[in-house]
Amino acid sequence: MNRRFALGLALGAPALAMLPSIVQAQTYPAKPITVIVPFAVGGGSDNVARMITTKLTERTGKSFVIDNRGGGGTNIGNEAAARATADGYTFLLGQFTLSANPHLYASLRYNSDKDFVPVVHIANAPTVLIVPASSPMKDVAGVVAAAKAKPGDLNFGSGGSGTSVHLAGELFKLQTKTDLVHIPYKGSSPAMTDLIGGQIDLMFDTSTSALPHVKGNKVRAVGVAASQRLRELPNVPTFAEQGIKDFDVPAWYGFLAPANTPAAAVQWLNTEVNAVLKDPAVVAKLDAIGAIPVGGTPAQLGEFMKAQSSRWSKVIKDARIKLD
């Protein structure tokens, strides 16, 4: 008698119906897994993706391929992931724009809520307020005082309109009732170059981008937008410590999958990433670039994303920001 048929007779039809998923779970993954990163090679998101997938390969022996799809305010990469086959072999390195873009753009060719399922929250990279090394502004109070002394005179640069660091600046303006002029650049590198040279007055930047320049004394960090100080910048107080509450602004990284991806694949990656995030070597590497490991369940990432979407929807509306 066929062994599978015999097993079905012994356990019943429901057990027989479950066999394909059981077999799939035992053999998954059977081929390389692709992670779409909606940024070019070399940026903070790309570095985090490669760091985590390298450790996943070391831990599991399975292969991971990074597919960089930069451009369009991450919409190109996000759309590619949303349209990928939901077979457990394509994931997205999701981040801040999944929470902000639906409120920034009149129309998108993907839906952040319906086209993805959360897998795991990898890490947060807090936003840091930085000024030129020669600036007379020494702390957040100094920035606020200078901005209020000459409304519309100070400017802040960012890596582009609608980015987390741009919206951090808009939130700062709303909360401190100051008038700062936003200067968008095509990427954080040219903005940083102008900040170092004194062509712009200040900049909100992710810790992963700002840290090397702060530690190299090329710029001065005056505040960290997080609930705690960064280990790599222990002498830089948080915004809350300087009297500005509710200014926790993280650039976050997490894995998401196309909607309808098998639950077994989602759970496998969630389990493995959580294990990797407990590796002291990984924690040390994330600390070194100013990122804070998070981990947790798919549901927890989903709730985090909903909260982020609600928060930035209000900021974008109040600041009257729209992108084409």
VOPAMAR-164291 format. One line per 4 residues: number of its first residue (from 1); their letters; for each residue x negated, y negated, z of C-alpha. Coordinates in steps of 0.001 Angstrom, whole numbers, plus 500000, padded with zeros to 6 digits. Example, Ala and Ser with C-alpha at 12.3 -4.5 7.8 and 13.67 -1.06 7.14 Angstrom:
BEGIN
1	AS	487700 504500 507800 | 486330 501060 507140
END
This chain:
BEGIN
1	MNRR	500000 500000 500000 | 498813 496473 499256 | 497238 495131 502460 | 498861 491728 502125
5	FALG	502289 493327 501529 | 501797 495603 504508 | 500830 492680 506697 | 503911 490832 505512
9	LALG	506129 493771 506505 | 504472 493937 509901 | 504603 490220 510700 | 507593 489126 508663
13	APAL	508130 486778 505720 | 507144 483583 507611 | 503709 484973 508379 | 503298 486051 504758
17	AMLP	504169 482542 503580 | 501477 481090 505837 | 498699 483269 504401 | 497607 480862 501623
21	SIVQ	497135 477986 504098 | 495298 480272 506535 | 492946 481451 503805 | 492444 477856 502631
25	AQTY	491599 476707 506152 | 489047 479509 506537 | 487238 478654 503299 | 487570 474840 503282
29	PAKP	485608 473004 502087 | 484582 475166 499172 | 483028 472365 497097 | 481475 468913 497654
33	ITVI	483662 466263 499283 | 483733 462794 497706 | 483923 459682 499865 | 484950 456556 497964
37	VPFA	483305 453412 499356 | 484980 450242 498015 | 481704 448305 498106 | 478440 448296 496203
41	VGGG	475416 450279 497350 | 473462 448851 500263 | 476077 446954 502272 | 477256 447646 505803
45	SDNV	480122 449923 504712 | 477874 451900 502390 | 475267 452307 505134 | 477834 453580 507631
49	ARMI	479307 456014 505086 | 475891 457440 504224 | 474850 457668 507858 | 477957 459641 508840
53	TTKL	478077 461909 505777 | 474365 462736 506130 | 475020 463885 509690 | 478116 465786 508581
57	TERT	476023 467679 506042 | 473406 468480 508682 | 476088 469695 511082 | 478337 471674 508708
61	GKSF	476083 472542 505772 | 478729 471090 503444 | 477961 468577 500696 | 479265 465010 500556
65	VIDN	479067 462612 497612 | 479336 458830 498006 | 481241 457170 495164 | 480718 453386 495275
69	RGGG	483654 451502 493702 | 482968 447859 494542 | 484835 444794 493336 | 488283 443239 493453
73	GTNI	488197 442558 497171 | 487954 446363 497708 | 491179 446846 495724 | 489387 448807 492974
77	GNEA	488056 451422 495379 | 491233 451511 497460 | 493355 452101 494365 | 491027 454846 493115
81	AARA	491375 456650 496434 | 495145 456208 496500 | 495406 457820 493047 | 492955 460651 493732
85	TADG	494183 464238 493852 | 495359 465003 497377 | 493499 468287 497697 | 491226 467476 500641
89	YTFL	488182 466741 498490 | 488484 462958 498226 | 488491 460519 501127 | 488237 456750 501448
93	LGQF	485985 454769 503724 | 488761 452429 504777 | 488178 449155 506544 | 489573 445711 507314
97	TLSA	490996 444935 503872 | 493570 447728 504133 | 495147 445682 506936 | 494730 442262 505315
101	NPHL	495109 442693 501544 | 498840 443520 501588 | 499414 440052 503082 | 496856 438236 500916
105	YASL	497831 439448 497446 | 501196 438961 495759 | 500982 442482 494319 | 498736 445506 494740
109	RYNS	498617 448745 492791 | 498510 450766 495994 | 500354 450710 499306 | 498181 450737 502430
113	DKDF	500955 452332 504500 | 502378 454906 502092 | 499451 455949 499898 | 497057 457038 502649
117	VPVV	497004 459159 505765 | 494586 458207 508569 | 491836 460694 509412 | 489488 459184 511982
121	HIAN	488308 455808 513266 | 484529 455842 512876 | 483265 452563 514313 | 483822 448852 514828
125	APTV	481345 446137 513852 | 482208 443007 515861 | 482108 439591 514252 | 479306 437272 515386
129	LIVP	479347 433478 515144 | 475944 432316 513910 | 474359 428943 513173 | 470998 427908 511682
133	ASSP	468066 428386 514043 | 467516 424613 514059 | 471157 423769 514815 | 471903 421674 517917
137	MKDV	474945 423896 518573 | 473908 426342 521302 | 477207 428004 522205 | 480861 428220 521186
141	AGVV	481733 425115 523204 | 479084 423227 521244 | 480635 424329 517950 | 484106 423267 519083
145	AAAK	482833 419920 520341 | 480985 419199 517085 | 484026 420174 515017 | 486372 417958 517029
149	AKPG	483939 415030 516957 | 484061 414957 513153 | 487145 416795 511855 | 486587 418266 508403
153	DLNF	482854 417556 508508 | 481579 421001 509560 | 481778 423910 507123 | 481547 427656 507475
157	GSGG	480443 430154 504864 | 481692 433665 504231 | 481108 436557 501889 | 484359 435767 500081
161	SGTS	487958 434652 500507 | 490117 437153 502371 | 487207 438987 503989 | 487229 439738 507699
165	VHLA	484668 437010 508334 | 486688 434431 506406 | 489805 435268 508377 | 487778 435196 511604
169	GELF	487004 431579 510756 | 490669 430826 510082 | 491644 432424 513400 | 488971 430338 515134
173	KLQT	490401 427158 513588 | 493925 428051 514700 | 492939 428958 518252 | 490596 426015 518845
177	KTDL	492652 423510 516826 | 489611 422474 514820 | 489222 421516 511165 | 486440 423468 509450
181	VHIP	485922 423663 505690 | 485626 427178 504286 | 482955 427811 501641 | 483372 431260 500044
185	YKGS	480374 432968 498455 | 480138 436024 496249 | 478846 438256 499008 | 477348 437719 502439
189	SPAM	473711 437614 501256 | 473910 434249 499413 | 475936 432814 502289 | 473282 433953 504743
193	TDLI	470542 432436 502582 | 472264 429056 502678 | 472879 429324 506419 | 469217 430046 507067
197	GGQI	468311 427080 504855 | 470737 424775 506632 | 472963 424193 503597 | 475997 425338 505618
201	DLMF	476727 424670 509288 | 477881 428010 510607 | 479087 431431 509616 | 481187 434246 510998
205	DTST	479472 437472 510005 | 479710 441144 510874 | 477185 442377 513410 | 475836 444893 510893
209	SALP	474927 442044 508543 | 473914 439370 511057 | 471819 441412 513481 | 468544 441583 511495
213	HVKG	468569 437810 510925 | 469364 437056 514567 | 466625 439369 515829 | 464243 437825 513293
217	NKVR	465017 434365 514731 | 466208 433130 511331 | 469639 432249 512740 | 471100 431830 516240
221	AVGV	474049 433851 517507 | 476326 431799 519766 | 479223 434200 520347 | 480366 437802 519860
225	AASQ	484010 438437 518939 | 484399 441643 520941 | 485543 442802 524355 | 481945 443409 525414
229	RLRE	478477 442169 524548 | 476470 444018 521934 | 473675 446187 523280 | 471334 444735 520684
233	LPNV	472285 441155 521680 | 472627 441342 525461 | 472068 437598 525972 | 474833 436506 523593
237	PTFA	478148 436133 525474 | 481509 437123 524059 | 484093 434534 523054 | 486188 435562 526067
241	EQGI	483275 434834 528380 | 483145 431378 526811 | 486818 430651 527386 | 488369 431739 524072
245	KDFD	490683 434673 524714 | 492072 437215 522224 | 489257 436684 519765 | 488293 440324 519268
249	VPAW	487617 440481 515510 | 486140 443788 514346 | 485125 444856 510903 | 486163 448481 511253
253	YGFL	485297 451679 509437 | 487434 454792 509199 | 488126 457743 506938 | 491502 457954 505222
257	APAN	492874 460470 502744 | 495345 460217 499860 | 498916 460820 500988 | 499928 464504 501088
261	TPAA	496371 465728 501678 | 496581 469109 503444 | 496730 468706 507207 | 494013 471338 507617
265	AVQW	491566 469200 505625 | 492431 466087 507629 | 491981 467942 510905 | 488682 469496 509790
269	LNTE	487137 466137 508952 | 488550 464531 512096 | 487031 467242 514279 | 483637 467103 512589
273	VNAV	483378 463296 512639 | 484313 463192 516326 | 481532 465671 517002 | 479048 463608 514974
277	LKDP	479992 460447 516892 | 478951 462166 520126 | 475464 462821 518738 | 473028 460559 520665
281	AVVA	471009 459995 517478 | 474097 458709 515655 | 475102 456503 518577 | 471595 455035 518622
285	KLDA	471676 454353 514873 | 475071 452670 515114 | 473852 450594 518070 | 470827 449533 516056
289	IGAI	473029 447989 513362 | 475484 446474 515834 | 478303 448986 515349 | 480290 450608 518153
293	PVGG	481399 454265 517671 | 485109 454909 518248 | 486448 458337 517210 | 489851 459657 518272
297	TPAQ	492864 461198 516556 | 494414 460374 513175 | 497417 458929 515017 | 495191 456563 516982
301	LGEF	493646 455213 513782 | 497138 454789 512357 | 498278 452765 515380 | 495128 450648 515238
305	MKAQ	495750 449853 511578 | 499367 448855 512278 | 498224 446493 515021 | 495574 444989 512750
309	SSRW	498103 444511 509940 | 500528 442729 512255 | 497829 440470 513644 | 496333 439385 510333
313	SKVI	499715 438965 508707 | 500403 436152 511173 | 496975 434542 510748 | 497252 434642 506949
317	KDAR	500749 433152 507072 | 499816 430426 509555 | 496667 429532 507581 | 498650 429625 504304
321	IKLD	496142 431825 502491 | 497050 433520 499208 | 494809 435281 496700 | 495505 436205 493077
END
